[in-house]
């Protein structure tokens, strides 16, 4: 039974990472950013931000033990400044696989510098506002509460950062971004 469990986890992770395991081009990042701008109140937050990280495709999978991986672009002042890789290992209540996009906004230069100095990691309690076409389901960046429906997700600056996600496919019973680790590489 344990052997089958490990095999299924491995297959889910392999399939998910195969869809996300390629470098994101500037064109893909810009197309993803355009999608985010059309949803909820993200345009307001983008206008207030100093910089951002755009990850067009993150693959995530797990059955008790899981992981996620994605690559993207980092911008400041409207110009591309570098690339970013994200990895995450999770243990706990989770089941399924998912592919999604993620947008991280930095309100201040200090928040941007914290992210780009290398080795940035979201804390265990970090969550994101989840957006969908037509309706939003969200968990605010200030806690573990969540809501769903036809209303917009509630977003707030926390430590001068706000995170949005946009589901591209799959089904996953787990919504935190806690434990995501980012490696920044300047252009």
Secondary structure, 3 states (H helix, E strand, C coil): CHHHHHHHHHHHHHHHHHHHCCCCCHHHHHHHHHHHHCCCCHHHHHHHCCEEEEEEEEEEEEEEEEEEEEEEEEEECCEEEEEEEEEEEEEEEEEEEEEEEEEEEECCHHHHHHHHCCCEECCCCCECEEECCCCEEECCCCCCCCEEECCCCCCCCECCEEEEEEEEEEEECCCECCCCEEEEEEC
